């Protein structure tokens, strides 16, 4: 698993969202984008993280940042998650883990004392031209937005 770092070109992607629309990184050209990877929709940490992003959309937009969540869930599971919590932003479906691997967020992690392979909760702030501004591997769910907003200030 190779980790990305500031200054790297963000790996492009084309994934379905919760409404089965195809979304790619290039759709956000001209905007900063906060991409966060989460292990599974409707789980406690992922719910806290996604709700915080949703509640902060106004602050993110004021800073010129769009937000996208990515997990291995299917469109129907993402749609249920979006509707249940009224999230209101793209939740992308990386069912083949290709994007997670490209961003270096799929690997061995420890959960309840057991090691297993899975999504390592991480977030990335990407600039208007597709370059990585900052990476946060193993980010705490409630640090995702504050870290991105602080970094976007310069």
ABEGO torsion letter per residue (X at the ends): XBBBBBGBBBBBBBBBBAAGBBBBAAAABGBBBBBBBBABBGBAAAAAAAAAAAAAAAAAAAAGBBBBBBBABBAAAAAAAAAAAGAGBBBBBBAAGAAAAAAGABBBBBBGGBBBBEBBBBBBBBBAAGBBABBBBGBBAAAAAAAAAAAAAX
